[in-house]
């Protein structure tokens, strides 16, 4: 094959053509910087995670959510906030990536502790190893998407922004997926067909099943 016909290396996120000094990387420098900025916004006493925790029980600082329930009374919390701040939410997403990166020699898994500490520790590990991951980890596009979605969801809750309505659509293979009007697209988990924004919105609505 003629060298002139070789595919041009591109960033797997934007996808901008990689420059000479970015040779061997999976992502371009601007995309690396955007991931770093999104991660940085999540951590610390004034970060998005700590501010979300204040929405559950004011006065607790950033130690993580504490929710109690009295018999016969509704749970005094916003469930969307709880799902993000509890174990299994933001912290688990971050730690899953840390654990995944450790298999590539990019940092080690954290040692536990309070939820805020675990978030800060995971963010620090990912940020410190991000530049090396840019040339080692082939799934940085997935990381970028997940971190961006977490940041946007947290910012929307804190600002009181109304969340976009989610609707269930059905792929031609029969698999049901959930999208919003501003979705960038998605990959069907049933047949792995990829849908862009317009194609996703043209899919038929999934029928509601009887309870």
PyMOL commands that place a pseudoatom at each C-alpha (Angstrom):
pseudoatom trace, name=CA, resn=UNK, resi=1, chain=A, elem=C, hetatm=0, pos=[0.000, 0.000, 0.000]
pseudoatom trace, name=CA, resn=UNK, resi=2, chain=A, elem=C, hetatm=0, pos=[1.225, 3.472, -0.858]
pseudoatom trace, name=CA, resn=UNK, resi=3, chain=A, elem=C, hetatm=0, pos=[2.121, 5.439, 2.257]
pseudoatom trace, name=CA, resn=UNK, resi=4, chain=A, elem=C, hetatm=0, pos=[0.087, 8.340, 0.915]
pseudoatom trace, name=CA, resn=UNK, resi=5, chain=A, elem=C, hetatm=0, pos=[-3.002, 6.107, 1.065]
pseudoatom trace, name=CA, resn=UNK, resi=6, chain=A, elem=C, hetatm=0, pos=[-2.508, 5.223, 4.741]
pseudoatom trace, name=CA, resn=UNK, resi=7, chain=A, elem=C, hetatm=0, pos=[-5.363, 6.380, 7.005]
pseudoatom trace, name=CA, resn=UNK, resi=8, chain=A, elem=C, hetatm=0, pos=[-4.751, 9.700, 8.718]
pseudoatom trace, name=CA, resn=UNK, resi=9, chain=A, elem=C, hetatm=0, pos=[-4.507, 9.248, 12.504]
pseudoatom trace, name=CA, resn=UNK, resi=10, chain=A, elem=C, hetatm=0, pos=[-7.389, 11.029, 14.196]
pseudoatom trace, name=CA, resn=UNK, resi=11, chain=A, elem=C, hetatm=0, pos=[-8.536, 11.665, 17.743]
pseudoatom trace, name=CA, resn=UNK, resi=12, chain=A, elem=C, hetatm=0, pos=[-11.103, 9.044, 18.777]
pseudoatom trace, name=CA, resn=UNK, resi=13, chain=A, elem=C, hetatm=0, pos=[-13.170, 11.722, 20.517]
pseudoatom trace, name=CA, resn=UNK, resi=14, chain=A, elem=C, hetatm=0, pos=[-13.487, 14.825, 18.287]
pseudoatom trace, name=CA, resn=UNK, resi=15, chain=A, elem=C, hetatm=0, pos=[-12.219, 13.349, 15.747]
pseudoatom trace, name=CA, resn=UNK, resi=16, chain=A, elem=C, hetatm=0, pos=[-9.569, 15.930, 14.811]
pseudoatom trace, name=CA, resn=UNK, resi=17, chain=A, elem=C, hetatm=0, pos=[-6.503, 14.939, 12.810]
pseudoatom trace, name=CA, resn=UNK, resi=18, chain=A, elem=C, hetatm=0, pos=[-3.644, 14.316, 15.217]
pseudoatom trace, name=CA, resn=UNK, resi=19, chain=A, elem=C, hetatm=0, pos=[-0.671, 16.629, 14.866]
pseudoatom trace, name=CA, resn=UNK, resi=20, chain=A, elem=C, hetatm=0, pos=[2.927, 15.480, 14.529]
pseudoatom trace, name=CA, resn=UNK, resi=21, chain=A, elem=C, hetatm=0, pos=[3.648, 15.934, 18.243]
pseudoatom trace, name=CA, resn=UNK, resi=22, chain=A, elem=C, hetatm=0, pos=[0.538, 13.819, 19.023]
pseudoatom trace, name=CA, resn=UNK, resi=23, chain=A, elem=C, hetatm=0, pos=[1.715, 10.789, 17.054]
pseudoatom trace, name=CA, resn=UNK, resi=24, chain=A, elem=C, hetatm=0, pos=[0.963, 7.526, 18.867]
pseudoatom trace, name=CA, resn=UNK, resi=25, chain=A, elem=C, hetatm=0, pos=[-1.876, 9.016, 20.924]
pseudoatom trace, name=CA, resn=UNK, resi=26, chain=A, elem=C, hetatm=0, pos=[-5.549, 8.029, 20.867]
pseudoatom trace, name=CA, resn=UNK, resi=27, chain=A, elem=C, hetatm=0, pos=[-6.786, 11.538, 21.638]
pseudoatom trace, name=CA, resn=UNK, resi=28, chain=A, elem=C, hetatm=0, pos=[-5.708, 15.071, 20.805]
pseudoatom trace, name=CA, resn=UNK, resi=29, chain=A, elem=C, hetatm=0, pos=[-4.355, 17.523, 23.371]
pseudoatom trace, name=CA, resn=UNK, resi=30, chain=A, elem=C, hetatm=0, pos=[-7.521, 19.709, 23.496]
pseudoatom trace, name=CA, resn=UNK, resi=31, chain=A, elem=C, hetatm=0, pos=[-9.684, 16.650, 24.277]
pseudoatom trace, name=CA, resn=UNK, resi=32, chain=A, elem=C, hetatm=0, pos=[-7.235, 15.608, 26.994]
pseudoatom trace, name=CA, resn=UNK, resi=33, chain=A, elem=C, hetatm=0, pos=[-7.550, 19.075, 28.498]
pseudoatom trace, name=CA, resn=UNK, resi=34, chain=A, elem=C, hetatm=0, pos=[-11.364, 18.913, 28.402]
pseudoatom trace, name=CA, resn=UNK, resi=35, chain=A, elem=C, hetatm=0, pos=[-11.363, 15.561, 30.234]
pseudoatom trace, name=CA, resn=UNK, resi=36, chain=A, elem=C, hetatm=0, pos=[-8.991, 17.003, 32.824]
pseudoatom trace, name=CA, resn=UNK, resi=37, chain=A, elem=C, hetatm=0, pos=[-11.243, 20.038, 33.330]
pseudoatom trace, name=CA, resn=UNK, resi=38, chain=A, elem=C, hetatm=0, pos=[-14.343, 17.875, 33.768]
pseudoatom trace, name=CA, resn=UNK, resi=39, chain=A, elem=C, hetatm=0, pos=[-12.557, 15.681, 36.307]
pseudoatom trace, name=CA, resn=UNK, resi=40, chain=A, elem=C, hetatm=0, pos=[-11.216, 18.676, 38.228]
pseudoatom trace, name=CA, resn=UNK, resi=41, chain=A, elem=C, hetatm=0, pos=[-14.725, 20.127, 38.576]
pseudoatom trace, name=CA, resn=UNK, resi=42, chain=A, elem=C, hetatm=0, pos=[-15.936, 16.991, 40.374]
pseudoatom trace, name=CA, resn=UNK, resi=43, chain=A, elem=C, hetatm=0, pos=[-13.473, 16.881, 43.275]
pseudoatom trace, name=CA, resn=UNK, resi=44, chain=A, elem=C, hetatm=0, pos=[-12.601, 18.950, 46.321]
pseudoatom trace, name=CA, resn=UNK, resi=45, chain=A, elem=C, hetatm=0, pos=[-14.605, 20.688, 49.076]
pseudoatom trace, name=CA, resn=UNK, resi=46, chain=A, elem=C, hetatm=0, pos=[-16.106, 23.127, 46.531]
pseudoatom trace, name=CA, resn=UNK, resi=47, chain=A, elem=C, hetatm=0, pos=[-16.436, 20.580, 43.732]
pseudoatom trace, name=CA, resn=UNK, resi=48, chain=A, elem=C, hetatm=0, pos=[-19.624, 19.293, 42.164]
pseudoatom trace, name=CA, resn=UNK, resi=49, chain=A, elem=C, hetatm=0, pos=[-19.714, 16.120, 44.265]
pseudoatom trace, name=CA, resn=UNK, resi=50, chain=A, elem=C, hetatm=0, pos=[-19.472, 18.022, 47.553]
pseudoatom trace, name=CA, resn=UNK, resi=51, chain=A, elem=C, hetatm=0, pos=[-22.110, 20.507, 46.405]
pseudoatom trace, name=CA, resn=UNK, resi=52, chain=A, elem=C, hetatm=0, pos=[-24.448, 17.663, 45.430]
pseudoatom trace, name=CA, resn=UNK, resi=53, chain=A, elem=C, hetatm=0, pos=[-24.060, 16.146, 48.898]
pseudoatom trace, name=CA, resn=UNK, resi=54, chain=A, elem=C, hetatm=0, pos=[-25.282, 19.401, 50.410]
pseudoatom trace, name=CA, resn=UNK, resi=55, chain=A, elem=C, hetatm=0, pos=[-28.506, 18.932, 48.478]
pseudoatom trace, name=CA, resn=UNK, resi=56, chain=A, elem=C, hetatm=0, pos=[-29.245, 15.786, 50.494]
pseudoatom trace, name=CA, resn=UNK, resi=57, chain=A, elem=C, hetatm=0, pos=[-28.528, 16.946, 54.022]
pseudoatom trace, name=CA, resn=UNK, resi=58, chain=A, elem=C, hetatm=0, pos=[-27.322, 20.550, 54.422]
pseudoatom trace, name=CA, resn=UNK, resi=59, chain=A, elem=C, hetatm=0, pos=[-24.527, 21.049, 56.906]
pseudoatom trace, name=CA, resn=UNK, resi=60, chain=A, elem=C, hetatm=0, pos=[-22.788, 17.722, 56.312]
pseudoatom trace, name=CA, resn=UNK, resi=61, chain=A, elem=C, hetatm=0, pos=[-20.041, 19.226, 54.186]
pseudoatom trace, name=CA, resn=UNK, resi=62, chain=A, elem=C, hetatm=0, pos=[-18.498, 16.796, 51.738]
pseudoatom trace, name=CA, resn=UNK, resi=63, chain=A, elem=C, hetatm=0, pos=[-18.433, 13.613, 53.750]
pseudoatom trace, name=CA, resn=UNK, resi=64, chain=A, elem=C, hetatm=0, pos=[-21.087, 11.937, 51.627]
pseudoatom trace, name=CA, resn=UNK, resi=65, chain=A, elem=C, hetatm=0, pos=[-24.831, 11.481, 51.865]
pseudoatom trace, name=CA, resn=UNK, resi=66, chain=A, elem=C, hetatm=0, pos=[-26.562, 10.600, 55.094]
pseudoatom trace, name=CA, resn=UNK, resi=67, chain=A, elem=C, hetatm=0, pos=[-30.231, 9.786, 54.594]
pseudoatom trace, name=CA, resn=UNK, resi=68, chain=A, elem=C, hetatm=0, pos=[-32.654, 8.598, 57.256]
pseudoatom trace, name=CA, resn=UNK, resi=69, chain=A, elem=C, hetatm=0, pos=[-36.232, 7.422, 57.025]
pseudoatom trace, name=CA, resn=UNK, resi=70, chain=A, elem=C, hetatm=0, pos=[-38.883, 7.553, 59.744]
pseudoatom trace, name=CA, resn=UNK, resi=71, chain=A, elem=C, hetatm=0, pos=[-41.716, 5.063, 59.720]
pseudoatom trace, name=CA, resn=UNK, resi=72, chain=A, elem=C, hetatm=0, pos=[-44.640, 6.410, 57.731]
pseudoatom trace, name=CA, resn=UNK, resi=73, chain=A, elem=C, hetatm=0, pos=[-42.700, 9.392, 56.376]
pseudoatom trace, name=CA, resn=UNK, resi=74, chain=A, elem=C, hetatm=0, pos=[-41.219, 9.864, 52.874]
pseudoatom trace, name=CA, resn=UNK, resi=75, chain=A, elem=C, hetatm=0, pos=[-37.456, 9.746, 52.458]
pseudoatom trace, name=CA, resn=UNK, resi=76, chain=A, elem=C, hetatm=0, pos=[-36.185, 13.345, 52.926]
pseudoatom trace, name=CA, resn=UNK, resi=77, chain=A, elem=C, hetatm=0, pos=[-33.981, 13.478, 49.861]
pseudoatom trace, name=CA, resn=UNK, resi=78, chain=A, elem=C, hetatm=0, pos=[-33.872, 14.029, 46.141]
pseudoatom trace, name=CA, resn=UNK, resi=79, chain=A, elem=C, hetatm=0, pos=[-33.556, 10.539, 44.658]
pseudoatom trace, name=CA, resn=UNK, resi=80, chain=A, elem=C, hetatm=0, pos=[-31.608, 11.741, 41.612]
pseudoatom trace, name=CA, resn=UNK, resi=81, chain=A, elem=C, hetatm=0, pos=[-29.064, 13.381, 43.935]
pseudoatom trace, name=CA, resn=UNK, resi=82, chain=A, elem=C, hetatm=0, pos=[-28.875, 10.272, 46.093]
pseudoatom trace, name=CA, resn=UNK, resi=83, chain=A, elem=C, hetatm=0, pos=[-28.244, 8.034, 43.090]
pseudoatom trace, name=CA, resn=UNK, resi=84, chain=A, elem=C, hetatm=0, pos=[-25.295, 10.225, 42.086]
pseudoatom trace, name=CA, resn=UNK, resi=85, chain=A, elem=C, hetatm=0, pos=[-23.738, 10.720, 45.519]
pseudoatom trace, name=CA, resn=UNK, resi=86, chain=A, elem=C, hetatm=0, pos=[-24.267, 7.314, 47.133]
pseudoatom trace, name=CA, resn=UNK, resi=87, chain=A, elem=C, hetatm=0, pos=[-21.925, 4.367, 46.756]
pseudoatom trace, name=CA, resn=UNK, resi=88, chain=A, elem=C, hetatm=0, pos=[-22.659, 3.088, 43.262]
pseudoatom trace, name=CA, resn=UNK, resi=89, chain=A, elem=C, hetatm=0, pos=[-23.008, 6.553, 41.727]
pseudoatom trace, name=CA, resn=UNK, resi=90, chain=A, elem=C, hetatm=0, pos=[-20.242, 8.983, 40.806]
pseudoatom trace, name=CA, resn=UNK, resi=91, chain=A, elem=C, hetatm=0, pos=[-17.685, 7.359, 43.093]
pseudoatom trace, name=CA, resn=UNK, resi=92, chain=A, elem=C, hetatm=0, pos=[-18.210, 3.898, 41.599]
pseudoatom trace, name=CA, resn=UNK, resi=93, chain=A, elem=C, hetatm=0, pos=[-17.968, 5.225, 38.030]
pseudoatom trace, name=CA, resn=UNK, resi=94, chain=A, elem=C, hetatm=0, pos=[-14.663, 6.907, 38.823]
pseudoatom trace, name=CA, resn=UNK, resi=95, chain=A, elem=C, hetatm=0, pos=[-13.262, 3.928, 40.717]
pseudoatom trace, name=CA, resn=UNK, resi=96, chain=A, elem=C, hetatm=0, pos=[-14.255, 1.539, 37.928]
pseudoatom trace, name=CA, resn=UNK, resi=97, chain=A, elem=C, hetatm=0, pos=[-12.135, 3.579, 35.539]
pseudoatom trace, name=CA, resn=UNK, resi=98, chain=A, elem=C, hetatm=0, pos=[-9.264, 3.687, 38.042]
pseudoatom trace, name=CA, resn=UNK, resi=99, chain=A, elem=C, hetatm=0, pos=[-9.385, -0.086, 38.357]
pseudoatom trace, name=CA, resn=UNK, resi=100, chain=A, elem=C, hetatm=0, pos=[-9.525, -0.460, 34.575]
pseudoatom trace, name=CA, resn=UNK, resi=101, chain=A, elem=C, hetatm=0, pos=[-6.578, 1.884, 34.090]
pseudoatom trace, name=CA, resn=UNK, resi=102, chain=A, elem=C, hetatm=0, pos=[-4.531, -0.034, 36.655]
pseudoatom trace, name=CA, resn=UNK, resi=103, chain=A, elem=C, hetatm=0, pos=[-4.487, -2.979, 34.241]
pseudoatom trace, name=CA, resn=UNK, resi=104, chain=A, elem=C, hetatm=0, pos=[-2.641, -0.683, 31.815]
pseudoatom trace, name=CA, resn=UNK, resi=105, chain=A, elem=C, hetatm=0, pos=[-0.101, 0.332, 34.450]
pseudoatom trace, name=CA, resn=UNK, resi=106, chain=A, elem=C, hetatm=0, pos=[-1.853, 3.664, 35.011]
pseudoatom trace, name=CA, resn=UNK, resi=107, chain=A, elem=C, hetatm=0, pos=[-2.137, 4.087, 38.778]
pseudoatom trace, name=CA, resn=UNK, resi=108, chain=A, elem=C, hetatm=0, pos=[-3.500, 1.820, 41.465]
pseudoatom trace, name=CA, resn=UNK, resi=109, chain=A, elem=C, hetatm=0, pos=[-6.928, 1.335, 43.009]
pseudoatom trace, name=CA, resn=UNK, resi=110, chain=A, elem=C, hetatm=0, pos=[-7.748, 3.452, 46.077]
pseudoatom trace, name=CA, resn=UNK, resi=111, chain=A, elem=C, hetatm=0, pos=[-7.753, 2.300, 49.681]
pseudoatom trace, name=CA, resn=UNK, resi=112, chain=A, elem=C, hetatm=0, pos=[-11.332, 3.213, 50.585]
pseudoatom trace, name=CA, resn=UNK, resi=113, chain=A, elem=C, hetatm=0, pos=[-12.528, 5.742, 53.139]
pseudoatom trace, name=CA, resn=UNK, resi=114, chain=A, elem=C, hetatm=0, pos=[-15.339, 8.267, 53.090]
pseudoatom trace, name=CA, resn=UNK, resi=115, chain=A, elem=C, hetatm=0, pos=[-17.119, 8.836, 49.796]
pseudoatom trace, name=CA, resn=UNK, resi=116, chain=A, elem=C, hetatm=0, pos=[-15.723, 12.357, 49.332]
pseudoatom trace, name=CA, resn=UNK, resi=117, chain=A, elem=C, hetatm=0, pos=[-12.204, 11.044, 49.946]
pseudoatom trace, name=CA, resn=UNK, resi=118, chain=A, elem=C, hetatm=0, pos=[-12.745, 8.235, 47.441]
pseudoatom trace, name=CA, resn=UNK, resi=119, chain=A, elem=C, hetatm=0, pos=[-13.976, 10.687, 44.801]
pseudoatom trace, name=CA, resn=UNK, resi=120, chain=A, elem=C, hetatm=0, pos=[-11.003, 12.989, 45.367]
pseudoatom trace, name=CA, resn=UNK, resi=121, chain=A, elem=C, hetatm=0, pos=[-8.573, 10.073, 45.304]
pseudoatom trace, name=CA, resn=UNK, resi=122, chain=A, elem=C, hetatm=0, pos=[-10.033, 8.629, 42.094]
pseudoatom trace, name=CA, resn=UNK, resi=123, chain=A, elem=C, hetatm=0, pos=[-10.046, 12.012, 40.351]
pseudoatom trace, name=CA, resn=UNK, resi=124, chain=A, elem=C, hetatm=0, pos=[-6.438, 12.644, 41.386]
pseudoatom trace, name=CA, resn=UNK, resi=125, chain=A, elem=C, hetatm=0, pos=[-5.347, 9.235, 40.070]
pseudoatom trace, name=CA, resn=UNK, resi=126, chain=A, elem=C, hetatm=0, pos=[-7.097, 9.723, 36.729]
pseudoatom trace, name=CA, resn=UNK, resi=127, chain=A, elem=C, hetatm=0, pos=[-5.753, 13.253, 36.260]
pseudoatom trace, name=CA, resn=UNK, resi=128, chain=A, elem=C, hetatm=0, pos=[-2.167, 12.287, 37.131]
pseudoatom trace, name=CA, resn=UNK, resi=129, chain=A, elem=C, hetatm=0, pos=[-2.227, 9.435, 34.618]
pseudoatom trace, name=CA, resn=UNK, resi=130, chain=A, elem=C, hetatm=0, pos=[-4.307, 11.079, 31.895]
pseudoatom trace, name=CA, resn=UNK, resi=131, chain=A, elem=C, hetatm=0, pos=[-1.413, 12.106, 29.662]
pseudoatom trace, name=CA, resn=UNK, resi=132, chain=A, elem=C, hetatm=0, pos=[0.035, 8.588, 29.686]
pseudoatom trace, name=CA, resn=UNK, resi=133, chain=A, elem=C, hetatm=0, pos=[-3.434, 7.124, 29.134]
pseudoatom trace, name=CA, resn=UNK, resi=134, chain=A, elem=C, hetatm=0, pos=[-3.752, 9.276, 26.011]
pseudoatom trace, name=CA, resn=UNK, resi=135, chain=A, elem=C, hetatm=0, pos=[-1.306, 6.950, 24.270]
pseudoatom trace, name=CA, resn=UNK, resi=136, chain=A, elem=C, hetatm=0, pos=[-2.134, 3.709, 26.127]
pseudoatom trace, name=CA, resn=UNK, resi=137, chain=A, elem=C, hetatm=0, pos=[-5.884, 3.387, 26.637]
pseudoatom trace, name=CA, resn=UNK, resi=138, chain=A, elem=C, hetatm=0, pos=[-8.088, 2.828, 23.545]
pseudoatom trace, name=CA, resn=UNK, resi=139, chain=A, elem=C, hetatm=0, pos=[-11.398, 3.627, 25.296]
pseudoatom trace, name=CA, resn=UNK, resi=140, chain=A, elem=C, hetatm=0, pos=[-10.795, 7.223, 26.324]
pseudoatom trace, name=CA, resn=UNK, resi=141, chain=A, elem=C, hetatm=0, pos=[-13.795, 8.257, 24.236]
pseudoatom trace, name=CA, resn=UNK, resi=142, chain=A, elem=C, hetatm=0, pos=[-16.010, 6.274, 26.624]
pseudoatom trace, name=CA, resn=UNK, resi=143, chain=A, elem=C, hetatm=0, pos=[-14.334, 7.867, 29.644]
pseudoatom trace, name=CA, resn=UNK, resi=144, chain=A, elem=C, hetatm=0, pos=[-14.768, 11.348, 28.171]
pseudoatom trace, name=CA, resn=UNK, resi=145, chain=A, elem=C, hetatm=0, pos=[-18.472, 10.740, 27.515]
pseudoatom trace, name=CA, resn=UNK, resi=146, chain=A, elem=C, hetatm=0, pos=[-19.188, 9.358, 30.998]
pseudoatom trace, name=CA, resn=UNK, resi=147, chain=A, elem=C, hetatm=0, pos=[-17.312, 12.115, 32.830]
pseudoatom trace, name=CA, resn=UNK, resi=148, chain=A, elem=C, hetatm=0, pos=[-18.959, 14.820, 30.717]
pseudoatom trace, name=CA, resn=UNK, resi=149, chain=A, elem=C, hetatm=0, pos=[-22.420, 13.375, 31.381]
pseudoatom trace, name=CA, resn=UNK, resi=150, chain=A, elem=C, hetatm=0, pos=[-21.743, 13.231, 35.135]
pseudoatom trace, name=CA, resn=UNK, resi=151, chain=A, elem=C, hetatm=0, pos=[-20.531, 16.830, 35.138]
pseudoatom trace, name=CA, resn=UNK, resi=152, chain=A, elem=C, hetatm=0, pos=[-23.526, 18.102, 33.143]
pseudoatom trace, name=CA, resn=UNK, resi=153, chain=A, elem=C, hetatm=0, pos=[-26.029, 16.176, 35.265]
pseudoatom trace, name=CA, resn=UNK, resi=154, chain=A, elem=C, hetatm=0, pos=[-24.490, 17.475, 38.476]
pseudoatom trace, name=CA, resn=UNK, resi=155, chain=A, elem=C, hetatm=0, pos=[-24.396, 21.063, 37.208]
pseudoatom trace, name=CA, resn=UNK, resi=156, chain=A, elem=C, hetatm=0, pos=[-28.018, 20.838, 36.067]
pseudoatom trace, name=CA, resn=UNK, resi=157, chain=A, elem=C, hetatm=0, pos=[-29.196, 19.602, 39.479]
pseudoatom trace, name=CA, resn=UNK, resi=158, chain=A, elem=C, hetatm=0, pos=[-27.214, 22.250, 41.370]
pseudoatom trace, name=CA, resn=UNK, resi=159, chain=A, elem=C, hetatm=0, pos=[-28.445, 25.086, 39.128]
pseudoatom trace, name=CA, resn=UNK, resi=160, chain=A, elem=C, hetatm=0, pos=[-32.019, 23.818, 39.135]
pseudoatom trace, name=CA, resn=UNK, resi=161, chain=A, elem=C, hetatm=0, pos=[-31.976, 23.298, 35.374]
pseudoatom trace, name=CA, resn=UNK, resi=162, chain=A, elem=C, hetatm=0, pos=[-34.806, 21.108, 34.186]
pseudoatom trace, name=CA, resn=UNK, resi=163, chain=A, elem=C, hetatm=0, pos=[-33.624, 17.709, 32.993]
pseudoatom trace, name=CA, resn=UNK, resi=164, chain=A, elem=C, hetatm=0, pos=[-34.427, 16.801, 29.359]
pseudoatom trace, name=CA, resn=UNK, resi=165, chain=A, elem=C, hetatm=0, pos=[-37.313, 14.398, 28.959]
pseudoatom trace, name=CA, resn=UNK, resi=166, chain=A, elem=C, hetatm=0, pos=[-36.212, 10.824, 28.342]
pseudoatom trace, name=CA, resn=UNK, resi=167, chain=A, elem=C, hetatm=0, pos=[-38.130, 8.585, 25.955]
pseudoatom trace, name=CA, resn=UNK, resi=168, chain=A, elem=C, hetatm=0, pos=[-37.840, 4.878, 25.171]
pseudoatom trace, name=CA, resn=UNK, resi=169, chain=A, elem=C, hetatm=0, pos=[-37.220, 4.009, 21.514]
pseudoatom trace, name=CA, resn=UNK, resi=170, chain=A, elem=C, hetatm=0, pos=[-37.017, 0.629, 19.852]
pseudoatom trace, name=CA, resn=UNK, resi=171, chain=A, elem=C, hetatm=0, pos=[-34.231, -0.527, 17.545]
pseudoatom trace, name=CA, resn=UNK, resi=172, chain=A, elem=C, hetatm=0, pos=[-35.053, -2.607, 14.470]
pseudoatom trace, name=CA, resn=UNK, resi=173, chain=A, elem=C, hetatm=0, pos=[-33.712, -5.612, 16.382]
pseudoatom trace, name=CA, resn=UNK, resi=174, chain=A, elem=C, hetatm=0, pos=[-36.328, -5.038, 19.086]
pseudoatom trace, name=CA, resn=UNK, resi=175, chain=A, elem=C, hetatm=0, pos=[-33.986, -3.738, 21.802]
pseudoatom trace, name=CA, resn=UNK, resi=176, chain=A, elem=C, hetatm=0, pos=[-35.346, -0.762, 23.758]
pseudoatom trace, name=CA, resn=UNK, resi=177, chain=A, elem=C, hetatm=0, pos=[-33.045, 2.166, 24.579]
pseudoatom trace, name=CA, resn=UNK, resi=178, chain=A, elem=C, hetatm=0, pos=[-33.637, 5.483, 26.320]
pseudoatom trace, name=CA, resn=UNK, resi=179, chain=A, elem=C, hetatm=0, pos=[-32.730, 8.765, 24.614]
pseudoatom trace, name=CA, resn=UNK, resi=180, chain=A, elem=C, hetatm=0, pos=[-33.339, 12.505, 25.038]
pseudoatom trace, name=CA, resn=UNK, resi=181, chain=A, elem=C, hetatm=0, pos=[-34.080, 15.149, 22.420]
pseudoatom trace, name=CA, resn=UNK, resi=182, chain=A, elem=C, hetatm=0, pos=[-30.494, 16.414, 22.663]
pseudoatom trace, name=CA, resn=UNK, resi=183, chain=A, elem=C, hetatm=0, pos=[-28.832, 13.001, 22.512]
pseudoatom trace, name=CA, resn=UNK, resi=184, chain=A, elem=C, hetatm=0, pos=[-25.710, 12.749, 20.365]
pseudoatom trace, name=CA, resn=UNK, resi=185, chain=A, elem=C, hetatm=0, pos=[-26.656, 9.210, 19.399]
pseudoatom trace, name=CA, resn=UNK, resi=186, chain=A, elem=C, hetatm=0, pos=[-26.123, 5.774, 20.873]
pseudoatom trace, name=CA, resn=UNK, resi=187, chain=A, elem=C, hetatm=0, pos=[-25.057, 2.226, 20.120]
pseudoatom trace, name=CA, resn=UNK, resi=188, chain=A, elem=C, hetatm=0, pos=[-27.741, -0.440, 20.439]
pseudoatom trace, name=CA, resn=UNK, resi=189, chain=A, elem=C, hetatm=0, pos=[-26.664, -2.915, 23.110]
pseudoatom trace, name=CA, resn=UNK, resi=190, chain=A, elem=C, hetatm=0, pos=[-28.631, -5.651, 21.341]
pseudoatom trace, name=CA, resn=UNK, resi=191, chain=A, elem=C, hetatm=0, pos=[-27.202, -5.591, 17.811]
pseudoatom trace, name=CA, resn=UNK, resi=192, chain=A, elem=C, hetatm=0, pos=[-24.411, -2.988, 18.260]
pseudoatom trace, name=CA, resn=UNK, resi=193, chain=A, elem=C, hetatm=0, pos=[-25.774, -0.817, 15.432]
pseudoatom trace, name=CA, resn=UNK, resi=194, chain=A, elem=C, hetatm=0, pos=[-24.812, 2.832, 15.918]
pseudoatom trace, name=CA, resn=UNK, resi=195, chain=A, elem=C, hetatm=0, pos=[-27.425, 5.573, 15.580]
pseudoatom trace, name=CA, resn=UNK, resi=196, chain=A, elem=C, hetatm=0, pos=[-26.613, 9.249, 15.134]
pseudoatom trace, name=CA, resn=UNK, resi=197, chain=A, elem=C, hetatm=0, pos=[-28.730, 12.083, 16.552]
pseudoatom trace, name=CA, resn=UNK, resi=198, chain=A, elem=C, hetatm=0, pos=[-31.288, 12.235, 13.724]
pseudoatom trace, name=CA, resn=UNK, resi=199, chain=A, elem=C, hetatm=0, pos=[-31.462, 8.454, 13.258]
pseudoatom trace, name=CA, resn=UNK, resi=200, chain=A, elem=C, hetatm=0, pos=[-32.052, 7.939, 16.998]
pseudoatom trace, name=CA, resn=UNK, resi=201, chain=A, elem=C, hetatm=0, pos=[-34.933, 10.422, 17.054]
pseudoatom trace, name=CA, resn=UNK, resi=202, chain=A, elem=C, hetatm=0, pos=[-36.556, 8.750, 14.040]
pseudoatom trace, name=CA, resn=UNK, resi=203, chain=A, elem=C, hetatm=0, pos=[-36.752, 5.367, 15.759]
pseudoatom trace, name=CA, resn=UNK, resi=204, chain=A, elem=C, hetatm=0, pos=[-40.270, 4.289, 16.781]
pseudoatom trace, name=CA, resn=UNK, resi=205, chain=A, elem=C, hetatm=0, pos=[-41.316, 4.770, 20.384]
pseudoatom trace, name=CA, resn=UNK, resi=206, chain=A, elem=C, hetatm=0, pos=[-41.251, 1.596, 22.447]
pseudoatom trace, name=CA, resn=UNK, resi=207, chain=A, elem=C, hetatm=0, pos=[-44.627, 0.302, 23.497]
pseudoatom trace, name=CA, resn=UNK, resi=208, chain=A, elem=C, hetatm=0, pos=[-45.398, 0.569, 27.193]
pseudoatom trace, name=CA, resn=UNK, resi=209, chain=A, elem=C, hetatm=0, pos=[-45.787, -2.786, 28.865]
pseudoatom trace, name=CA, resn=UNK, resi=210, chain=A, elem=C, hetatm=0, pos=[-48.711, -3.406, 31.153]
pseudoatom trace, name=CA, resn=UNK, resi=211, chain=A, elem=C, hetatm=0, pos=[-47.741, -3.393, 34.810]
for i in range(1, 211): cmd.bond("trace and resi %d" % i, "trace and resi %d" % (i + 1))
show_as sticks, trace
zoom trace
